[in-house]
Amino acid sequence: MSLNSKSQQKLGQAGRSEEPKENEVAALPSTEIDPSSSKADPSSTKASKASKIDSSSTGVGPSSTKASKVEPNSTRADHSSTKASKLDSSSEAADTSLTKQAQASPPPPEASREYSLDLDFSMLRLDSITSKEPAARIILYPRVPELDVSPYRGAGCYDNWVEVQLADCPEGSESARVLVVTPNSEEVGCTITHDRVSFHLYLDPDEDRLIFQNACTYQALNVRLETKSVKVGPKAPVFLYKGSCAIEASGITFVEFEILPRPSWEIAAKLATKRPAPESDSPSPKRVKRGESTCQATKPARGLQAVLDGNALVRLGKGDTMYIGTDDERYRLTRYGTIAEQPNSSVWQAEHSAIPGGTVVVKIIRTTGRSEGDTLQAIRAWIHESEIHSSLKSHSAILRMLGSDARFHSIFTEHIEAKSLLCQRTPDRNHFIGDNSDTQKILADMASALAFVHDSNIVHNDVKPGNILYSPSRGAVLIDFGLSFRDGHPSPGGGSPWYLPPEFTLDWNYRGLPSDIWALGIVGLWLLDRIPLPETTPRWSISNIHLAPDMKAIDTMTQWLELAEKARSKLDQEDPVSCIVRDLLEPDMVDRVDAATLNKRLAEEGLLQDGKVE
């Protein structure tokens, strides 16, 4: 077994859980990111299948067996798992449901001599696997019957069972039957369960390692290394590096697995003689030709080129092309101009060979720290945003999501030739440059978008000028669903403070559909030039209102709400647009107009834009 000293040092600290703290998350300039907003509710509805090892399987038992051809179906049964239909702010919600059924099950069977032998992965001809599956990351060898291996919150099943010959043995003699886990665009890792024991193995896009997380509510698990066994407490995560290890509890070894080096990706750098790649607002129609890669290969991994440290997409240079996947899933991504670089995300324009039209916007969820908890937070943030955004059907005033890739925590959306309202300001950077007709069109489009989103029981939770794209030809488009949540499952932190409604000062649980309406009203006040751009005024931390109460923050929010109410009282009640904004800013959330009623009213007054569902 070959886990290095780095693994052992990290595992030696695994007795405690490192849940992400709010102050560990680097926020956007005007948006606070709440760690709990990226947790998914366990009451999910999307079915997935698991690879289930039956007690009669010839692949369970001693480290080597007489080779015999065994069909996967003889050792696999369907296993139901779930996908989020609700998104919860509870820090343990995503993992609790995995153990509820197991807690009611009888204790694990006593260890028997049959399962007491170790598998020496160094004796297996792993090249027979990697030659066919160059992207394979985990090779699992079950040690107990009825072990479930399923994608973490994903669809599909792991059924890639392989008979692997032992080294220095002739064909047809000794072999071991193992399960090969290969990353794809949909799955961030796998979940392994047996009775009351459950844990996750996450794939880390930033480093050549996995994250092991004990999903048990009460039981500690042992991670066995070459020289010692380290206890990992309930819910605690820990990094695992390439090599072999085993998971144990109560003297029983449940599974052994080998972590293979992560694959590299083919990178074709732009040629020095080529014209520089265009900025994001004018992509070149020409494809970048393949040239010599500027990436240094630290160690060619299983025949692929260009090993990169960190997330390969984040490190992709402007004008460079990366070739991702194999066979039918293979696609090409060429990076163009950068749109935004933040500590928690990277956003840029690209050409995607597998998406009609080609030009897309790539958003990559980045890890903001170096701990296991920071990495888990990024994983959950990607799951959260991709699930919420992909659940929305196409609407002309909502940015379309076109795809995603779990291997890089990336999300692909349509590219729109329009700038955000935040970029459409006067030289003093305080006032909107558009006229009253632009304001009317923006409010009408956003009313249509929010009516559509709210009809899906989703709260956007970050309506502001920076998240509204606008051009006279396309109209206004709502973007960025990273902080969204299912109505009824709010979080106490996260968001942009100036757009919070008055009811938030009473209880953060009041955050919901009316909060989006209030936020649109604040945008309306700025569009009508009744208030300065909120982001240019004193700010406060949302967490200091309820999570860590601070009187200065509470006073600053109170003063801002008074300013907004004063501006609302001065709106022209004879102007239809001003009347709309006035109703959006009704202080009482019960009396505040809802999106559907607002849409209907705009239609009756002849102010409603197209807003059609495409």
VOFITI-997775 format. One record per residue (C-alpha): residue number from 0; chain; x, y, z. Coordinates in Angstrom, 3 decimals, padded with zeros to 6 digits. Each point is the difference from the previous one (the first is absolute). Example, Ala and Ser with C-alpha at 12.3 -4.5 7.8 and 13.67 -1.06 7.14 Angstrom:
<pts>
0	A	012.300	-004.500	007.800 $
1	A	001.370	003.440	-000.660 $
</pts>
This chain:
<pts>
0	A	000.000	000.000	000.000 $
1	A	001.422	003.346	-001.012 $
2	A	-001.642	002.977	001.635 $
3	A	002.615	002.658	000.514 $
4	A	000.845	001.871	003.189 $
5	A	-002.185	002.885	-001.123 $
6	A	-003.055	-002.257	000.104 $
7	A	000.923	-001.305	003.443 $
8	A	000.536	003.493	001.344 $
9	A	-003.400	001.157	-001.273 $
10	A	-001.712	-003.137	001.256 $
11	A	001.549	000.461	003.393 $
12	A	-002.081	003.162	000.339 $
13	A	-003.243	-001.635	-001.103 $
14	A	-001.570	-000.489	003.406 $
15	A	-001.737	003.330	-000.240 $
16	A	-002.346	001.282	-002.660 $
17	A	001.032	003.172	-001.820 $
18	A	-003.366	001.407	-001.006 $
19	A	000.398	003.153	-002.071 $
20	A	-000.360	003.204	001.958 $
21	A	-001.584	003.067	-001.497 $
22	A	003.133	002.070	000.409 $
23	A	001.974	-002.585	-001.933 $
24	A	-001.920	000.812	-003.172 $
25	A	001.266	002.858	-002.118 $
26	A	-003.019	002.026	-001.060 $
27	A	-000.649	001.849	-003.215 $
28	A	000.379	003.779	000.291 $
29	A	-003.740	000.498	000.546 $
30	A	-001.197	-003.500	000.793 $
31	A	000.464	-002.015	003.160 $
32	A	000.270	-003.752	-000.542 $
33	A	-001.692	-002.091	002.639 $
34	A	001.568	-003.465	000.491 $
35	A	-003.315	-001.576	000.916 $
36	A	-001.598	001.146	-003.246 $
37	A	001.896	-002.705	-001.874 $
38	A	-001.390	-002.869	002.012 $
39	A	-002.641	-002.120	-001.679 $
40	A	-003.103	-001.262	001.741 $
41	A	-000.090	-003.770	000.480 $
42	A	-003.633	-000.238	-001.050 $
43	A	000.964	-000.412	-003.626 $
44	A	-001.906	-001.650	-002.790 $
45	A	002.367	-000.894	-002.804 $
46	A	000.715	-003.723	-000.068 $
47	A	003.445	-001.448	-000.392 $
48	A	001.224	-003.530	-000.046 $
49	A	002.736	-001.615	002.039 $
50	A	002.344	-002.849	-000.583 $
51	A	-000.933	-002.516	002.672 $
52	A	002.287	-002.875	000.858 $
53	A	-001.927	-003.160	000.767 $
54	A	001.210	-002.486	002.571 $
55	A	000.228	-002.664	-002.694 $
56	A	002.440	002.048	-002.073 $
57	A	003.235	-001.684	-000.908 $
58	A	001.626	003.421	000.176 $
59	A	-000.431	000.245	003.783 $
60	A	002.359	-001.936	002.167 $
61	A	003.675	-000.887	-000.149 $
62	A	002.414	002.226	-001.816 $
63	A	000.217	-002.419	-002.891 $
64	A	-002.364	-002.544	-001.474 $
65	A	000.013	-002.494	-002.818 $
66	A	-000.956	002.037	-002.992 $
67	A	-003.463	-000.551	-001.331 $
68	A	-002.066	002.215	-002.234 $
69	A	-002.668	001.696	002.119 $
70	A	-002.611	002.250	-001.551 $
71	A	-000.528	003.332	001.802 $
72	A	-003.693	-000.725	000.479 $
73	A	000.791	-003.003	002.137 $
74	A	001.511	002.233	002.649 $
75	A	-001.963	003.202	-000.387 $
76	A	-003.458	001.139	000.997 $
77	A	-001.676	003.360	-000.518 $
78	A	000.225	002.350	002.912 $
79	A	-002.045	003.177	000.349 $
80	A	001.554	003.273	000.938 $
81	A	-001.273	003.517	-000.379 $
82	A	000.518	003.389	-001.513 $
83	A	-000.972	003.279	001.583 $
84	A	-003.476	001.370	-000.579 $
85	A	000.513	002.252	003.002 $
86	A	003.086	001.894	001.000 $
87	A	000.567	000.454	003.704 $
88	A	002.280	002.235	002.010 $
89	A	000.761	-002.620	002.640 $
90	A	003.695	-000.816	000.067 $
91	A	-000.617	-003.742	000.289 $
92	A	-003.187	-000.357	-002.018 $
93	A	001.675	-001.463	-003.067 $
94	A	001.545	-002.858	001.944 $
95	A	-002.566	-000.832	002.711 $
96	A	-002.420	-001.868	-002.255 $
97	A	002.741	-002.382	-001.113 $
98	A	000.057	-001.596	003.441 $
99	A	-003.643	000.115	001.121 $
100	A	-000.933	-003.332	-001.521 $
101	A	003.298	-001.515	000.976 $
102	A	-000.490	000.959	003.670 $
103	A	-003.104	-002.153	000.123 $
104	A	001.845	-002.981	-001.442 $
105	A	001.475	-002.768	002.154 $
106	A	003.669	000.254	001.023 $
107	A	002.583	-000.982	-002.619 $
108	A	000.805	-003.714	-000.076 $
109	A	002.989	-001.244	001.925 $
110	A	003.212	-000.159	-001.952 $
111	A	000.747	-003.433	-001.330 $
112	A	003.182	-001.671	-001.135 $
113	A	-001.317	000.246	-003.565 $
114	A	000.467	003.771	000.019 $
115	A	003.209	000.164	002.016 $
116	A	002.448	000.049	-002.906 $
117	A	001.448	003.193	-001.499 $
118	A	000.227	000.771	-003.679 $
119	A	003.467	001.101	-001.072 $
120	A	-000.751	002.465	-002.788 $
121	A	003.662	-000.030	-000.997 $
122	A	-000.519	-003.635	-001.062 $
123	A	-002.794	000.927	-002.423 $
124	A	000.583	000.791	-003.664 $
125	A	-001.570	003.450	000.266 $
126	A	001.363	000.931	-003.404 $
127	A	-002.681	-002.275	-001.444 $
128	A	-002.529	002.471	001.460 $
129	A	001.729	003.290	-000.693 $
130	A	000.762	-000.929	-003.590 $
131	A	-003.748	-000.281	-000.626 $
132	A	-001.132	002.592	002.574 $
133	A	002.722	002.694	000.024 $
134	A	-002.177	002.303	002.128 $
135	A	-000.747	-002.612	002.707 $
136	A	000.519	001.393	003.521 $
137	A	-001.180	-002.634	002.503 $
138	A	000.252	-003.791	000.000 $
139	A	-002.278	-001.497	002.661 $
140	A	000.292	-003.457	001.518 $
141	A	-003.002	-000.792	002.271 $
142	A	000.733	-002.021	003.108 $
143	A	-003.570	-000.574	001.214 $
144	A	-003.172	-001.108	-001.782 $
145	A	-002.855	002.398	-000.777 $
146	A	002.268	003.025	-000.385 $
147	A	-001.690	002.849	-001.919 $
148	A	002.090	002.222	-002.270 $
149	A	-001.978	002.817	-001.602 $
150	A	000.730	003.404	-001.572 $
151	A	-000.162	002.814	002.540 $
152	A	-003.328	001.716	-000.687 $
153	A	000.199	-001.015	-003.653 $
154	A	-001.838	-002.176	-002.489 $
155	A	001.276	-003.218	-001.506 $
156	A	001.887	-002.854	001.587 $
157	A	003.501	-001.305	000.509 $
158	A	000.092	-003.364	-001.739 $
159	A	003.445	-000.042	-001.535 $
160	A	001.135	-003.291	001.534 $
161	A	003.351	-001.275	-001.223 $
162	A	001.845	-003.277	000.506 $
163	A	003.623	000.984	000.620 $
164	A	002.783	-002.544	-000.314 $
165	A	002.693	-000.252	002.632 $
166	A	003.499	000.947	-001.066 $
167	A	002.359	-002.781	-001.101 $
168	A	-002.927	-002.387	-000.414 $
169	A	-001.051	-001.513	-003.327 $
170	A	-003.261	001.013	-001.592 $
171	A	-002.994	-001.889	001.367 $
172	A	001.572	-000.742	003.389 $
173	A	-000.250	002.322	003.019 $
174	A	-002.138	003.169	-000.163 $
175	A	-001.959	002.457	002.115 $
176	A	-003.308	001.590	-000.891 $
177	A	000.013	003.770	000.597 $
178	A	-002.285	002.957	-000.671 $
179	A	001.521	002.832	-002.053 $
180	A	-001.255	003.552	000.613 $
181	A	000.697	002.446	-002.817 $
182	A	-000.938	003.709	000.369 $
183	A	-002.437	001.495	-002.471 $
184	A	-001.771	003.315	-000.519 $
185	A	-002.894	-000.815	002.352 $
186	A	001.492	-001.469	003.173 $
187	A	002.146	001.621	002.693 $
188	A	000.744	-003.322	001.692 $
189	A	-001.613	-003.076	001.466 $
190	A	-001.809	-001.104	003.144 $
191	A	000.717	-003.363	001.608 $
192	A	-002.403	-001.479	002.551 $
193	A	-000.362	-003.212	001.969 $
194	A	-002.640	-000.269	002.733 $
195	A	000.760	002.885	002.391 $
196	A	003.294	000.922	-001.647 $
197	A	000.065	002.684	-002.692 $
198	A	002.697	002.205	-001.468 $
199	A	000.713	002.103	-003.072 $
200	A	002.981	000.175	-002.314 $
201	A	000.112	003.378	-001.763 $
202	A	002.210	000.843	-002.956 $
203	A	002.036	003.164	000.520 $
204	A	000.420	002.013	-003.239 $
205	A	002.741	002.129	001.551 $
206	A	002.485	-002.649	001.113 $
207	A	001.018	-003.592	-000.685 $
208	A	-002.001	-001.369	002.931 $
209	A	-003.422	-001.057	001.267 $
210	A	-002.008	001.148	002.983 $
211	A	-001.245	-002.724	002.320 $
212	A	-002.960	001.025	002.141 $
213	A	-001.499	-002.152	002.723 $
214	A	-003.756	000.322	-000.608 $
215	A	-000.962	-001.839	003.195 $
216	A	-001.866	002.066	002.563 $
217	A	001.548	-001.601	003.056 $
218	A	002.547	-002.645	-000.995 $
219	A	003.693	000.659	-000.569 $
220	A	001.756	-001.805	-002.844 $
221	A	003.590	-001.138	-000.285 $
222	A	002.043	000.823	-003.078 $
223	A	002.727	-002.641	-000.125 $
224	A	003.340	001.038	-001.393 $
225	A	003.147	-001.994	-000.517 $
226	A	001.371	000.582	003.490 $
227	A	-002.951	001.099	002.094 $
228	A	-003.771	000.334	000.247 $
229	A	-001.465	003.479	000.518 $
230	A	-003.428	000.686	001.446 $
231	A	-002.239	002.433	-001.916 $
232	A	-002.887	001.401	002.007 $
233	A	-003.649	000.257	-001.107 $
234	A	-000.486	002.493	-002.858 $
235	A	003.743	000.737	-000.057 $
236	A	001.779	000.365	-003.372 $
237	A	003.623	-000.788	-000.768 $
238	A	002.214	000.112	-003.083 $
239	A	001.228	-003.276	-001.494 $
240	A	002.865	-000.123	-002.469 $
241	A	000.836	-002.567	-002.661 $
242	A	000.733	-003.467	001.322 $
243	A	-001.856	-002.711	001.890 $
244	A	-002.166	000.134	003.112 $
245	A	-002.860	-001.833	001.693 $
246	A	-003.065	001.094	001.973 $
247	A	-000.768	-001.816	003.255 $
248	A	-002.325	000.132	002.987 $
249	A	-000.435	-002.341	002.965 $
250	A	002.794	-002.218	-001.289 $
251	A	-001.682	-000.528	-003.387 $
252	A	001.611	001.083	-003.264 $
253	A	-002.771	001.168	-002.317 $
254	A	001.925	000.933	-003.104 $
255	A	003.519	000.440	-001.278 $
256	A	000.772	002.356	-002.841 $
257	A	002.856	001.330	-002.052 $
258	A	000.102	003.710	-000.908 $
259	A	001.570	000.455	-003.418 $
260	A	001.730	003.199	-001.161 $
261	A	-002.457	002.375	-001.608 $
262	A	000.207	000.236	-003.784 $
263	A	001.495	002.950	-001.777 $
264	A	-001.801	001.844	-002.756 $
265	A	001.215	000.790	-003.496 $
266	A	000.785	003.693	-000.234 $
267	A	000.640	001.722	-003.316 $
268	A	001.451	003.452	000.643 $
269	A	-000.535	002.793	-002.491 $
270	A	002.920	000.502	-002.381 $
271	A	002.137	003.058	000.608 $
272	A	-000.513	001.074	-003.603 $
273	A	-003.761	000.040	000.301 $
274	A	-001.955	003.176	000.642 $
275	A	-000.904	000.405	003.707 $
276	A	-003.314	-001.497	001.007 $
277	A	-002.822	002.554	000.055 $
278	A	-001.529	001.478	003.092 $
279	A	-003.247	-001.379	001.349 $
280	A	-002.209	002.444	-001.905 $
281	A	001.296	-001.018	-003.456 $
282	A	001.029	-003.646	-000.258 $
283	A	001.937	-001.111	-003.030 $
284	A	-001.847	-002.365	-002.311 $
285	A	003.255	-001.815	-000.764 $
286	A	001.034	-003.075	001.891 $
287	A	003.359	-000.048	001.741 $
288	A	002.360	-002.363	-001.752 $
289	A	001.828	-002.609	001.985 $
290	A	003.548	000.887	000.848 $
291	A	002.622	-000.964	002.501 $
292	A	-001.418	000.167	003.522 $
293	A	001.505	002.475	002.421 $
294	A	-000.939	-002.300	002.885 $
295	A	002.853	-001.918	001.559 $
296	A	-000.701	-003.696	000.496 $
297	A	001.133	-000.802	003.525 $
298	A	-000.538	-003.699	-000.604 $
299	A	-001.885	-001.304	-003.048 $
300	A	-003.009	-001.799	001.454 $
301	A	-001.165	-003.078	-001.859 $
302	A	000.807	001.267	-003.468 $
303	A	-001.721	003.412	000.155 $
304	A	001.752	003.339	-000.451 $
305	A	000.472	003.040	002.207 $
306	A	-000.443	-000.710	003.702 $
307	A	-001.265	003.144	001.717 $
308	A	000.032	000.999	003.641 $
309	A	-003.289	001.410	001.222 $
310	A	-003.285	000.084	-001.880 $
311	A	000.917	-000.428	-003.661 $
312	A	-002.768	002.325	-001.231 $
313	A	000.973	002.762	002.402 $
314	A	003.592	-000.261	-001.195 $
315	A	-000.945	-000.047	-003.688 $
316	A	001.605	002.989	-001.742 $
317	A	-001.732	002.452	-002.280 $
318	A	-000.077	-001.447	-003.499 $
319	A	000.898	-003.523	001.202 $
320	A	-002.100	-003.044	-000.848 $
321	A	-000.607	-002.994	002.249 $
322	A	-001.294	-003.382	-001.151 $
323	A	-002.240	-001.593	002.616 $
324	A	-001.432	-003.489	000.347 $
325	A	000.178	-003.038	-002.235 $
326	A	-001.995	-001.543	-002.824 $
327	A	-003.540	001.359	-000.382 $
328	A	000.339	002.288	003.042 $
329	A	003.136	001.697	-001.286 $
330	A	-000.207	003.745	-000.612 $
331	A	002.298	002.926	-000.663 $
332	A	000.030	003.228	002.021 $
333	A	001.873	003.100	-001.193 $
334	A	000.329	002.884	002.436 $
335	A	-000.609	003.562	-001.165 $
336	A	-000.368	003.206	002.028 $
337	A	-000.366	000.113	003.779 $
338	A	-003.306	001.283	001.330 $
339	A	000.649	-000.092	003.757 $
340	A	002.598	-001.473	002.327 $
341	A	-001.020	-000.341	003.658 $
342	A	001.399	-002.034	002.889 $
343	A	-002.974	-002.371	-000.176 $
344	A	-000.569	-000.097	-003.760 $
345	A	001.590	000.480	-003.392 $
346	A	-002.188	001.120	-002.920 $
347	A	001.108	000.238	-003.605 $
348	A	-001.184	-000.311	-003.578 $
349	A	000.827	-003.125	-001.991 $
350	A	-000.744	-002.106	-003.019 $
351	A	-001.540	-003.392	000.887 $
352	A	000.141	-002.525	-002.821 $
353	A	-002.948	-002.081	001.244 $
354	A	-002.497	002.840	000.556 $
355	A	-001.995	001.366	-002.949 $
356	A	001.140	003.496	-000.825 $
357	A	003.371	-000.625	001.569 $
358	A	000.451	003.198	002.014 $
359	A	-000.767	-000.413	003.710 $
360	A	000.792	001.519	003.375 $
361	A	001.925	-002.273	002.356 $
362	A	-000.414	000.443	003.749 $
363	A	002.322	-002.007	002.247 $
364	A	-000.703	-000.320	003.710 $
365	A	003.335	000.461	001.742 $
366	A	001.182	-001.178	003.404 $
367	A	000.677	002.988	002.247 $
368	A	002.267	-001.718	002.539 $
369	A	002.288	-002.968	000.492 $
370	A	-001.922	-002.093	002.525 $
371	A	-002.218	-003.014	-000.623 $
372	A	-002.994	002.089	001.067 $
373	A	000.796	002.670	-002.576 $
374	A	000.129	-002.607	-002.752 $
375	A	-003.276	-001.577	001.134 $
376	A	-001.614	003.425	-000.041 $
377	A	001.040	000.523	-003.636 $
378	A	-001.368	-003.437	-000.926 $
379	A	-003.346	000.746	001.630 $
380	A	-000.118	003.468	-001.586 $
381	A	000.446	-001.534	-003.466 $
382	A	-002.683	-002.635	000.672 $
383	A	-002.339	002.659	001.370 $
384	A	000.294	002.469	-002.860 $
385	A	-000.027	-002.568	-002.798 $
386	A	-003.080	-001.751	001.416 $
387	A	-001.948	003.234	000.553 $
388	A	000.893	001.573	-003.346 $
389	A	-000.513	-003.154	-002.068 $
390	A	-003.470	-000.468	001.507 $
391	A	-001.211	003.197	-001.694 $
392	A	-001.361	-000.294	-003.506 $
393	A	000.950	002.487	-002.675 $
394	A	-001.315	003.553	000.351 $
395	A	001.064	003.029	-002.022 $
396	A	000.779	002.060	003.137 $
397	A	001.975	-002.740	001.785 $
398	A	003.536	-001.048	-000.891 $
399	A	-000.132	-003.501	-001.513 $
400	A	002.144	-002.721	001.527 $
401	A	001.446	-002.222	-002.730 $
402	A	001.941	-002.590	001.975 $
403	A	002.542	-000.657	002.738 $
404	A	003.017	-002.145	000.813 $
405	A	000.529	-001.451	003.475 $
406	A	003.671	-000.700	-000.714 $
407	A	000.738	003.745	000.105 $
408	A	-003.016	001.346	001.940 $
409	A	-000.915	001.902	-003.159 $
410	A	-003.345	001.295	-001.272 $
411	A	-000.617	000.954	-003.641 $
412	A	-002.546	002.683	-000.862 $
413	A	-000.972	001.931	-003.083 $
414	A	002.049	003.033	-000.961 $
415	A	-001.998	003.231	-000.312 $
416	A	001.300	003.107	-001.734 $
417	A	-000.952	002.299	002.857 $
418	A	001.597	001.560	003.062 $
419	A	-001.345	-000.026	003.528 $
420	A	-001.788	003.084	001.306 $
421	A	002.958	000.457	002.341 $
422	A	002.095	000.826	-003.064 $
423	A	-002.566	002.409	-001.480 $
424	A	000.694	003.020	002.180 $
425	A	000.928	003.654	-000.411 $
426	A	003.672	001.042	000.380 $
427	A	-000.553	000.740	003.691 $
428	A	-001.055	-003.684	000.209 $
429	A	-003.174	000.809	001.892 $
430	A	-002.826	000.350	-002.509 $
431	A	-001.591	-002.202	-002.663 $
432	A	000.705	001.229	-003.527 $
433	A	-003.313	-001.206	-001.459 $
434	A	-003.275	001.894	-000.300 $
435	A	-003.519	-000.651	001.269 $
436	A	-000.803	-002.417	-002.831 $
437	A	003.036	-002.099	000.950 $
438	A	-001.133	-000.020	003.619 $
439	A	-003.480	-001.120	-001.026 $
440	A	001.393	-002.811	-002.141 $
441	A	002.395	-001.193	002.732 $
442	A	-002.702	-000.088	002.695 $
443	A	-002.441	-001.769	-002.327 $
444	A	002.555	-002.639	-001.015 $
445	A	001.040	-000.607	003.616 $
446	A	-003.631	-000.288	001.072 $
447	A	-000.495	-002.663	-002.662 $
448	A	003.202	-001.798	001.027 $
449	A	-000.864	000.013	003.715 $
450	A	-003.531	-001.186	-000.690 $
451	A	001.487	-002.936	-001.890 $
452	A	002.608	-000.771	002.680 $
453	A	-002.474	000.365	002.869 $
454	A	-002.455	-002.282	-001.768 $
455	A	002.700	-002.664	000.358 $
456	A	000.114	000.729	003.755 $
457	A	003.516	001.424	-000.299 $
458	A	001.267	003.182	001.674 $
459	A	002.776	001.681	-002.003 $
460	A	001.355	001.682	003.146 $
461	A	002.415	002.378	-001.735 $
462	A	-001.955	002.344	-002.276 $
463	A	002.211	003.066	-000.569 $
464	A	001.435	002.045	-002.905 $
465	A	003.051	-002.255	-000.260 $
466	A	-002.217	-003.021	-000.650 $
467	A	-002.123	001.609	-002.712 $
468	A	001.353	000.138	-003.560 $
469	A	-001.604	002.544	-002.304 $
470	A	000.029	001.076	-003.623 $
471	A	-002.832	001.789	-001.836 $
472	A	-000.195	-002.805	-002.568 $
473	A	-000.087	-002.985	002.383 $
474	A	-001.488	001.720	003.041 $
475	A	000.882	-000.883	003.596 $
476	A	001.239	-003.454	000.990 $
477	A	000.295	-001.372	003.542 $
478	A	003.238	-001.889	000.705 $
479	A	001.884	-001.787	002.827 $
480	A	-001.955	-002.554	002.035 $
481	A	002.859	-000.752	002.374 $
482	A	-001.874	001.247	003.095 $
483	A	-003.468	-001.176	-001.000 $
484	A	-002.036	-002.348	002.173 $
485	A	-003.316	-001.787	000.072 $
486	A	-002.615	002.151	001.702 $
487	A	-000.280	-000.963	003.653 $
488	A	003.688	-000.895	000.361 $
489	A	001.799	003.337	000.442 $
490	A	003.418	000.642	001.485 $
491	A	000.937	002.648	002.581 $
492	A	002.988	001.276	-001.979 $
493	A	001.038	000.600	-003.577 $
494	A	-001.203	002.552	-002.523 $
495	A	000.371	003.746	-000.484 $
496	A	-000.962	002.008	003.112 $
497	A	-001.581	003.058	-001.683 $
498	A	-002.651	-002.164	-001.668 $
499	A	-001.251	-001.733	003.166 $
500	A	-003.646	000.701	000.929 $
501	A	-001.128	001.567	003.312 $
502	A	-001.348	-003.312	001.313 $
503	A	003.531	-001.396	000.035 $
504	A	000.755	002.175	003.023 $
505	A	-002.660	-001.918	001.936 $
506	A	000.872	-003.562	-001.012 $
507	A	002.211	-001.411	-002.756 $
508	A	-002.585	-002.752	-000.528 $
509	A	-002.205	002.641	-001.657 $
510	A	002.342	-000.077	-002.976 $
511	A	-002.058	-001.283	-002.935 $
512	A	-001.866	000.928	-003.173 $
513	A	-000.956	003.510	001.264 $
514	A	003.711	000.684	000.558 $
515	A	000.634	-000.157	-003.766 $
516	A	-002.823	002.483	-000.577 $
517	A	001.496	002.457	002.506 $
518	A	003.432	-000.360	-001.604 $
519	A	-001.462	000.827	-003.407 $
520	A	-001.577	003.078	001.565 $
521	A	003.415	001.194	001.217 $
522	A	001.333	-000.511	-003.536 $
523	A	-002.969	002.031	-001.246 $
524	A	000.798	002.915	002.339 $
525	A	003.515	000.136	-001.426 $
526	A	-001.214	-000.257	-003.606 $
527	A	-002.348	002.947	000.674 $
528	A	002.923	001.928	001.510 $
529	A	-001.646	000.236	003.419 $
530	A	002.962	-001.506	001.877 $
531	A	003.727	-000.342	-000.715 $
532	A	001.289	-003.383	-001.100 $
533	A	-000.386	-002.032	003.226 $
534	A	003.448	-001.568	-000.347 $
535	A	001.562	003.489	000.320 $
536	A	-001.574	000.602	003.426 $
537	A	001.171	-001.337	003.401 $
538	A	-000.311	-003.761	000.213 $
539	A	-000.458	-002.423	002.866 $
540	A	000.406	-003.718	000.468 $
541	A	-003.211	-001.989	-000.282 $
542	A	001.325	-002.464	002.552 $
543	A	000.147	002.829	002.547 $
544	A	-003.776	000.348	-000.021 $
545	A	-000.831	-003.450	001.420 $
546	A	002.930	-002.432	-000.010 $
547	A	002.368	002.270	001.901 $
548	A	-002.103	003.045	000.952 $
549	A	001.833	003.304	-000.126 $
550	A	-001.755	003.287	000.806 $
551	A	002.013	001.962	-002.562 $
552	A	-001.139	-002.323	-002.791 $
553	A	-003.598	000.107	001.236 $
554	A	000.082	003.814	000.129 $
555	A	001.492	000.213	-003.504 $
556	A	-002.736	-002.246	-001.413 $
557	A	-002.681	001.994	001.828 $
558	A	001.315	003.263	-001.444 $
559	A	000.047	-001.497	-003.499 $
560	A	-003.601	-001.187	000.292 $
561	A	-001.012	003.494	001.151 $
562	A	001.719	001.506	-003.045 $
563	A	-001.847	-002.417	-002.287 $
564	A	-003.346	000.792	001.619 $
565	A	000.615	003.743	-000.345 $
566	A	000.807	-000.440	-003.714 $
567	A	-003.122	-002.148	-000.430 $
568	A	-002.214	002.689	001.548 $
569	A	001.196	002.538	-002.584 $
570	A	-000.862	-002.117	-003.056 $
571	A	-002.430	001.556	-002.459 $
572	A	-003.319	-001.780	000.538 $
573	A	-001.216	001.184	-003.404 $
574	A	002.794	-001.862	-001.812 $
575	A	-000.849	-003.691	-000.670 $
576	A	003.625	-001.171	000.340 $
577	A	000.474	001.884	003.283 $
578	A	-003.211	-001.528	001.327 $
579	A	001.328	-003.461	-000.809 $
580	A	003.228	000.676	001.893 $
581	A	-001.992	001.375	002.930 $
582	A	-001.972	-003.244	000.253 $
583	A	003.173	-002.082	-000.236 $
584	A	001.263	001.796	003.110 $
585	A	-003.047	-000.542	002.194 $
586	A	001.511	-000.301	003.531 $
587	A	-002.437	-002.725	001.075 $
588	A	000.927	-003.242	-001.756 $
589	A	-003.613	-001.205	000.223 $
590	A	-001.260	002.980	-001.993 $
591	A	002.919	000.073	-002.440 $
592	A	-000.982	-000.841	-003.565 $
593	A	001.031	-003.468	-001.182 $
594	A	001.667	-000.697	-003.333 $
595	A	-003.031	-001.623	-001.653 $
596	A	-002.293	002.919	000.951 $
597	A	002.637	002.476	-001.124 $
598	A	000.233	-001.745	-003.359 $
599	A	-003.760	000.126	-000.443 $
600	A	-000.109	003.666	000.954 $
601	A	002.748	000.895	-002.458 $
602	A	-001.912	-001.783	-002.756 $
603	A	-003.215	001.895	000.827 $
604	A	001.830	003.328	-000.075 $
605	A	001.738	-000.871	-003.255 $
606	A	003.451	000.027	001.599 $
607	A	000.749	-003.727	-000.182 $
608	A	002.826	-001.074	-002.277 $
609	A	000.071	-003.224	-001.997 $
610	A	001.456	-002.244	002.728 $
611	A	-000.963	-003.035	-002.015 $
612	A	001.104	-003.492	000.881 $
613	A	002.144	-001.323	-002.805 $
</pts>
